Amino acid sequence: MSLKFALLGLIAIQPASGYDLKRTIERSIYYIWNATSPQIYNTLAKLREEGFITSVDLPQRSKPDKKIHAITPQGQEALAAFLNEPIRSSVTRDEVLLRIFFGNFADRATIHKELLLTLERIREECAYLETVEARITAHPGPKMEARKFQLLSLRMKVAQMRAMEEELVRFLASESAQPLENFEQV
């Protein structure tokens, strides 16, 4: 998958500026697909060149004009074609899992500390994603059909992270010979 289709999907939901798209990514799909501002703006330029989006300048007071991007019929066709392709497994590149894989080469105290920090980050991320879910379900609005799929992806990510949390707790308890309860969330 590429950023191209993530942006096309977001623009299909609602026309937006590059800045708005970055904020939307940070508030919605970052756990699936994240991007920097330069990546977003470069991809928007390519989407415009391919005829998948149009852009209109929106004048602003005491600020530079804002470009609002909207999906074209050609862009909708490209998005639909992508979404109707068979789903392929994605290639995972995960530095955390790579470091854990080679953890036997690390200093024991360092790897233990890093595993505890990873556990803490997972718990914080899950808590945040659960607040996102609560926000979505509290305001169903007219886009509930789209939101049920958004919620499914969010819940699947939380389930993955909870499984990682469970494995880390079990491993840390066995490594330190401490009871499992010492690592469980308070």
C-alpha positions as protocol buffer text, in pm:
chain_id: "A"
residue {
  index: 1
  type: MET
  ca { x: 0 y: 0 z: 0 }
}
residue {
  index: 2
  type: SER
  ca { x: 113 y: 353 z: -50 }
}
residue {
  index: 3
  type: LEU
  ca { x: 38 y: 687 z: 100 }
}
residue {
  index: 4
  type: LYS
  ca { x: -137 y: 766 z: -227 }
}
residue {
  index: 5
  type: PHE
  ca { x: -438 y: 552 z: -139 }
}
residue {
  index: 6
  type: ALA
  ca { x: -446 y: 662 z: 224 }
}
residue {
  index: 7
  type: LEU
  ca { x: -471 y: 1025 z: 107 }
}
residue {
  index: 8
  type: LEU
  ca { x: -724 y: 944 z: -166 }
}
residue {
  index: 9
  type: GLY
  ca { x: -941 y: 770 z: 93 }
}
residue {
  index: 10
  type: LEU
  ca { x: -925 y: 1063 z: 334 }
}
residue {
  index: 11
  type: ILE
  ca { x: -999 y: 1313 z: 57 }
}
residue {
  index: 12
  type: ALA
  ca { x: -1290 y: 1093 z: -59 }
}
residue {
  index: 13
  type: ILE
  ca { x: -1436 y: 1127 z: 291 }
}
residue {
  index: 14
  type: GLN
  ca { x: -1392 y: 1505 z: 289 }
}
residue {
  index: 15
  type: PRO
  ca { x: -1196 y: 1754 z: 77 }
}
residue {
  index: 16
  type: ALA
  ca { x: -905 y: 1890 z: 278 }
}
residue {
  index: 17
  type: SER
  ca { x: -581 y: 2084 z: 274 }
}
residue {
  index: 18
  type: GLY
  ca { x: -242 y: 1918 z: 324 }
}
residue {
  index: 19
  type: TYR
  ca { x: -232 y: 2054 z: 677 }
}
residue {
  index: 20
  type: ASP
  ca { x: -581 y: 1917 z: 747 }
}
residue {
  index: 21
  type: LEU
  ca { x: -479 y: 1579 z: 605 }
}
residue {
  index: 22
  type: LYS
  ca { x: -175 y: 1564 z: 835 }
}
residue {
  index: 23
  type: ARG
  ca { x: -398 y: 1643 z: 1135 }
}
residue {
  index: 24
  type: THR
  ca { x: -655 y: 1385 z: 1025 }
}
residue {
  index: 25
  type: ILE
  ca { x: -384 y: 1120 z: 990 }
}
residue {
  index: 26
  type: GLU
  ca { x: -256 y: 1201 z: 1339 }
}
residue {
  index: 27
  type: ARG
  ca { x: -609 y: 1174 z: 1481 }
}
residue {
  index: 28
  type: SER
  ca { x: -736 y: 874 z: 1289 }
}
residue {
  index: 29
  type: ILE
  ca { x: -517 y: 642 z: 1080 }
}
residue {
  index: 30
  type: TYR
  ca { x: -166 y: 702 z: 1216 }
}
residue {
  index: 31
  type: TYR
  ca { x: -173 y: 357 z: 1377 }
}
residue {
  index: 32
  type: ILE
  ca { x: -222 y: 210 z: 1029 }
}
residue {
  index: 33
  type: TRP
  ca { x: -38 y: 453 z: 807 }
}
residue {
  index: 34
  type: ASN
  ca { x: 164 y: 757 z: 910 }
}
residue {
  index: 35
  type: ALA
  ca { x: 343 y: 1019 z: 704 }
}
residue {
  index: 36
  type: THR
  ca { x: 545 y: 1336 z: 738 }
}
residue {
  index: 37
  type: SER
  ca { x: 423 y: 1667 z: 600 }
}
residue {
  index: 38
  type: PRO
  ca { x: 674 y: 1663 z: 309 }
}
residue {
  index: 39
  type: GLN
  ca { x: 559 y: 1311 z: 214 }
}
residue {
  index: 40
  type: ILE
  ca { x: 198 y: 1428 z: 217 }
}
residue {
  index: 41
  type: TYR
  ca { x: 265 y: 1737 z: 3 }
}
residue {
  index: 42
  type: ASN
  ca { x: 479 y: 1543 z: -247 }
}
residue {
  index: 43
  type: THR
  ca { x: 210 y: 1276 z: -278 }
}
residue {
  index: 44
  type: LEU
  ca { x: -62 y: 1540 z: -323 }
}
residue {
  index: 45
  type: ALA
  ca { x: 140 y: 1689 z: -611 }
}
residue {
  index: 46
  type: LYS
  ca { x: 163 y: 1343 z: -774 }
}
residue {
  index: 47
  type: LEU
  ca { x: -208 y: 1281 z: -724 }
}
residue {
  index: 48
  type: ARG
  ca { x: -280 y: 1614 z: -896 }
}
residue {
  index: 49
  type: GLU
  ca { x: -46 y: 1522 z: -1186 }
}
residue {
  index: 50
  type: GLU
  ca { x: -224 y: 1187 z: -1225 }
}
residue {
  index: 51
  type: GLY
  ca { x: -562 y: 1363 z: -1233 }
}
residue {
  index: 52
  type: PHE
  ca { x: -682 y: 1190 z: -915 }
}
residue {
  index: 53
  type: ILE
  ca { x: -745 y: 1514 z: -726 }
}
residue {
  index: 54
  type: THR
  ca { x: -813 y: 1878 z: -800 }
}
residue {
  index: 55
  type: SER
  ca { x: -690 y: 2163 z: -586 }
}
residue {
  index: 56
  type: VAL
  ca { x: -846 y: 2501 z: -529 }
}
residue {
  index: 57
  type: ASP
  ca { x: -679 y: 2792 z: -349 }
}
residue {
  index: 58
  type: LEU
  ca { x: -878 y: 2919 z: -54 }
}
residue {
  index: 59
  type: PRO
  ca { x: -777 y: 3273 z: 48 }
}
residue {
  index: 60
  type: GLN
  ca { x: -709 y: 3327 z: 418 }
}
residue {
  index: 61
  type: ARG
  ca { x: -667 y: 3646 z: 616 }
}
residue {
  index: 62
  type: SER
  ca { x: -307 y: 3721 z: 715 }
}
residue {
  index: 63
  type: LYS
  ca { x: -199 y: 3369 z: 615 }
}
residue {
  index: 64
  type: PRO
  ca { x: -92 y: 3213 z: 288 }
}
residue {
  index: 65
  type: ASP
  ca { x: -372 y: 3072 z: 73 }
}
residue {
  index: 66
  type: LYS
  ca { x: -482 y: 2724 z: 165 }
}
residue {
  index: 67
  type: LYS
  ca { x: -510 y: 2455 z: -106 }
}
residue {
  index: 68
  type: ILE
  ca { x: -822 y: 2242 z: -68 }
}
residue {
  index: 69
  type: HIS
  ca { x: -794 y: 1906 z: -241 }
}
residue {
  index: 70
  type: ALA
  ca { x: -1094 y: 1712 z: -372 }
}
residue {
  index: 71
  type: ILE
  ca { x: -1106 y: 1369 z: -532 }
}
residue {
  index: 72
  type: THR
  ca { x: -1194 y: 1347 z: -901 }
}
residue {
  index: 73
  type: PRO
  ca { x: -1401 y: 1072 z: -1066 }
}
residue {
  index: 74
  type: GLN
  ca { x: -1071 y: 927 z: -1193 }
}
residue {
  index: 75
  type: GLY
  ca { x: -939 y: 933 z: -835 }
}
residue {
  index: 76
  type: GLN
  ca { x: -1254 y: 760 z: -710 }
}
residue {
  index: 77
  type: GLU
  ca { x: -1205 y: 489 z: -973 }
}
residue {
  index: 78
  type: ALA
  ca { x: -841 y: 440 z: -871 }
}
residue {
  index: 79
  type: LEU
  ca { x: -939 y: 420 z: -503 }
}
residue {
  index: 80
  type: ALA
  ca { x: -1219 y: 172 z: -578 }
}
residue {
  index: 81
  type: ALA
  ca { x: -983 y: -41 z: -791 }
}
residue {
  index: 82
  type: PHE
  ca { x: -729 y: -48 z: -507 }
}
residue {
  index: 83
  type: LEU
  ca { x: -994 y: -134 z: -246 }
}
residue {
  index: 84
  type: ASN
  ca { x: -1143 y: -409 z: -463 }
}
residue {
  index: 85
  type: GLU
  ca { x: -810 y: -586 z: -522 }
}
residue {
  index: 86
  type: PRO
  ca { x: -744 y: -898 z: -316 }
}
residue {
  index: 87
  type: ILE
  ca { x: -573 y: -807 z: 11 }
}
residue {
  index: 88
  type: ARG
  ca { x: -208 y: -905 z: 19 }
}
residue {
  index: 89
  type: SER
  ca { x: -11 y: -955 z: 336 }
}
residue {
  index: 90
  type: SER
  ca { x: 191 y: -651 z: 420 }
}
residue {
  index: 91
  type: VAL
  ca { x: 564 y: -650 z: 477 }
}
residue {
  index: 92
  type: THR
  ca { x: 639 y: -562 z: 836 }
}
residue {
  index: 93
  type: ARG
  ca { x: 941 y: -358 z: 927 }
}
residue {
  index: 94
  type: ASP
  ca { x: 933 y: -319 z: 1301 }
}
residue {
  index: 95
  type: GLU
  ca { x: 1246 y: -199 z: 1479 }
}
residue {
  index: 96
  type: VAL
  ca { x: 1105 y: -289 z: 1821 }
}
residue {
  index: 97
  type: LEU
  ca { x: 1048 y: -652 z: 1722 }
}
residue {
  index: 98
  type: LEU
  ca { x: 1388 y: -666 z: 1551 }
}
residue {
  index: 99
  type: ARG
  ca { x: 1561 y: -546 z: 1868 }
}
residue {
  index: 100
  type: ILE
  ca { x: 1364 y: -796 z: 2075 }
}
residue {
  index: 101
  type: PHE
  ca { x: 1455 y: -1074 z: 1831 }
}
residue {
  index: 102
  type: PHE
  ca { x: 1824 y: -1003 z: 1891 }
}
residue {
  index: 103
  type: GLY
  ca { x: 1775 y: -924 z: 2262 }
}
residue {
  index: 104
  type: ASN
  ca { x: 2016 y: -1198 z: 2368 }
}
residue {
  index: 105
  type: PHE
  ca { x: 2301 y: -983 z: 2233 }
}
residue {
  index: 106
  type: ALA
  ca { x: 2203 y: -682 z: 2446 }
}
residue {
  index: 107
  type: ASP
  ca { x: 2306 y: -609 z: 2800 }
}
residue {
  index: 108
  type: ARG
  ca { x: 2051 y: -783 z: 3031 }
}
residue {
  index: 109
  type: ALA
  ca { x: 1968 y: -469 z: 3226 }
}
residue {
  index: 110
  type: THR
  ca { x: 1932 y: -266 z: 2906 }
}
residue {
  index: 111
  type: ILE
  ca { x: 1699 y: -512 z: 2731 }
}
residue {
  index: 112
  type: HIS
  ca { x: 1492 y: -550 z: 3047 }
}
residue {
  index: 113
  type: LYS
  ca { x: 1456 y: -172 z: 3074 }
}
residue {
  index: 114
  type: GLU
  ca { x: 1366 y: -145 z: 2705 }
}
residue {
  index: 115
  type: LEU
  ca { x: 1103 y: -418 z: 2737 }
}
residue {
  index: 116
  type: LEU
  ca { x: 948 y: -235 z: 3032 }
}
residue {
  index: 117
  type: LEU
  ca { x: 946 y: 90 z: 2833 }
}
residue {
  index: 118
  type: THR
  ca { x: 789 y: -92 z: 2536 }
}
residue {
  index: 119
  type: LEU
  ca { x: 522 y: -232 z: 2768 }
}
residue {
  index: 120
  type: GLU
  ca { x: 453 y: 119 z: 2898 }
}
residue {
  index: 121
  type: ARG
  ca { x: 429 y: 263 z: 2542 }
}
residue {
  index: 122
  type: ILE
  ca { x: 190 y: -16 z: 2438 }
}
residue {
  index: 123
  type: ARG
  ca { x: -34 y: 55 z: 2735 }
}
residue {
  index: 124
  type: GLU
  ca { x: -34 y: 429 z: 2667 }
}
residue {
  index: 125
  type: GLU
  ca { x: -110 y: 371 z: 2299 }
}
residue {
  index: 126
  type: CYS
  ca { x: -396 y: 131 z: 2380 }
}
residue {
  index: 127
  type: ALA
  ca { x: -543 y: 379 z: 2626 }
}
residue {
  index: 128
  type: TYR
  ca { x: -528 y: 653 z: 2364 }
}
residue {
  index: 129
  type: LEU
  ca { x: -682 y: 434 z: 2093 }
}
residue {
  index: 130
  type: GLU
  ca { x: -960 y: 338 z: 2331 }
}
residue {
  index: 131
  type: THR
  ca { x: -1037 y: 708 z: 2387 }
}
residue {
  index: 132
  type: VAL
  ca { x: -1046 y: 752 z: 2008 }
}
residue {
  index: 133
  type: GLU
  ca { x: -1299 y: 467 z: 1989 }
}
residue {
  index: 134
  type: ALA
  ca { x: -1507 y: 626 z: 2264 }
}
residue {
  index: 135
  type: ARG
  ca { x: -1503 y: 959 z: 2078 }
}
residue {
  index: 136
  type: ILE
  ca { x: -1613 y: 792 z: 1752 }
}
residue {
  index: 137
  type: THR
  ca { x: -1893 y: 594 z: 1912 }
}
residue {
  index: 138
  type: ALA
  ca { x: -2015 y: 894 z: 2114 }
}
residue {
  index: 139
  type: HIS
  ca { x: -2074 y: 1095 z: 1795 }
}
residue {
  index: 140
  type: PRO
  ca { x: -2210 y: 855 z: 1533 }
}
residue {
  index: 141
  type: GLY
  ca { x: -2325 y: 1125 z: 1291 }
}
residue {
  index: 142
  type: PRO
  ca { x: -2416 y: 1073 z: 926 }
}
residue {
  index: 143
  type: LYS
  ca { x: -2098 y: 879 z: 839 }
}
residue {
  index: 144
  type: MET
  ca { x: -2169 y: 578 z: 1063 }
}
residue {
  index: 145
  type: GLU
  ca { x: -2137 y: 332 z: 771 }
}
residue {
  index: 146
  type: ALA
  ca { x: -1777 y: 446 z: 716 }
}
residue {
  index: 147
  type: ARG
  ca { x: -1715 y: 458 z: 1088 }
}
residue {
  index: 148
  type: LYS
  ca { x: -1804 y: 93 z: 1145 }
}
residue {
  index: 149
  type: PHE
  ca { x: -1507 y: -4 z: 924 }
}
residue {
  index: 150
  type: GLN
  ca { x: -1287 y: 259 z: 1089 }
}
residue {
  index: 151
  type: LEU
  ca { x: -1381 y: 112 z: 1427 }
}
residue {
  index: 152
  type: LEU
  ca { x: -1304 y: -239 z: 1305 }
}
residue {
  index: 153
  type: SER
  ca { x: -950 y: -137 z: 1202 }
}
residue {
  index: 154
  type: LEU
  ca { x: -901 y: 45 z: 1531 }
}
residue {
  index: 155
  type: ARG
  ca { x: -1025 y: -250 z: 1738 }
}
residue {
  index: 156
  type: MET
  ca { x: -803 y: -489 z: 1544 }
}
residue {
  index: 157
  type: LYS
  ca { x: -500 y: -271 z: 1620 }
}
residue {
  index: 158
  type: VAL
  ca { x: -590 y: -257 z: 1990 }
}
residue {
  index: 159
  type: ALA
  ca { x: -629 y: -637 z: 1994 }
}
residue {
  index: 160
  type: GLN
  ca { x: -282 y: -676 z: 1838 }
}
residue {
  index: 161
  type: MET
  ca { x: -133 y: -443 z: 2094 }
}
residue {
  index: 162
  type: ARG
  ca { x: -311 y: -613 z: 2385 }
}
residue {
  index: 163
  type: ALA
  ca { x: -170 y: -947 z: 2264 }
}
residue {
  index: 164
  type: MET
  ca { x: 179 y: -790 z: 2259 }
}
residue {
  index: 165
  type: GLU
  ca { x: 120 y: -654 z: 2609 }
}
residue {
  index: 166
  type: GLU
  ca { x: 19 y: -999 z: 2732 }
}
residue {
  index: 167
  type: GLU
  ca { x: 331 y: -1161 z: 2582 }
}
residue {
  index: 168
  type: LEU
  ca { x: 559 y: -895 z: 2730 }
}
residue {
  index: 169
  type: VAL
  ca { x: 404 y: -934 z: 3076 }
}
residue {
  index: 170
  type: ARG
  ca { x: 444 y: -1312 z: 3060 }
}
residue {
  index: 171
  type: PHE
  ca { x: 806 y: -1286 z: 2939 }
}
residue {
  index: 172
  type: LEU
  ca { x: 906 y: -1023 z: 3195 }
}
residue {
  index: 173
  type: ALA
  ca { x: 754 y: -1228 z: 3477 }
}
residue {
  index: 174
  type: SER
  ca { x: 942 y: -1542 z: 3368 }
}
residue {
  index: 175
  type: GLU
  ca { x: 1272 y: -1357 z: 3321 }
}
residue {
  index: 176
  type: SER
  ca { x: 1268 y: -1181 z: 3653 }
}
residue {
  index: 177
  type: ALA
  ca { x: 1108 y: -1464 z: 3853 }
}
residue {
  index: 178
  type: GLN
  ca { x: 855 y: -1209 z: 3980 }
}
residue {
  index: 179
  type: PRO
  ca { x: 485 y: -1291 z: 3998 }
}
residue {
  index: 180
  type: LEU
  ca { x: 282 y: -1199 z: 3692 }
}
residue {
  index: 181
  type: GLU
  ca { x: 80 y: -951 z: 3901 }
}
residue {
  index: 182
  type: ASN
  ca { x: 389 y: -729 z: 3940 }
}
residue {
  index: 183
  type: PHE
  ca { x: 373 y: -650 z: 3568 }
}
residue {
  index: 184
  type: GLU
  ca { x: -1 y: -636 z: 3522 }
}
residue {
  index: 185
  type: GLN
  ca { x: -157 y: -301 z: 3469 }
}
residue {
  index: 186
  type: VAL
  ca { x: -282 y: -126 z: 3777 }
}
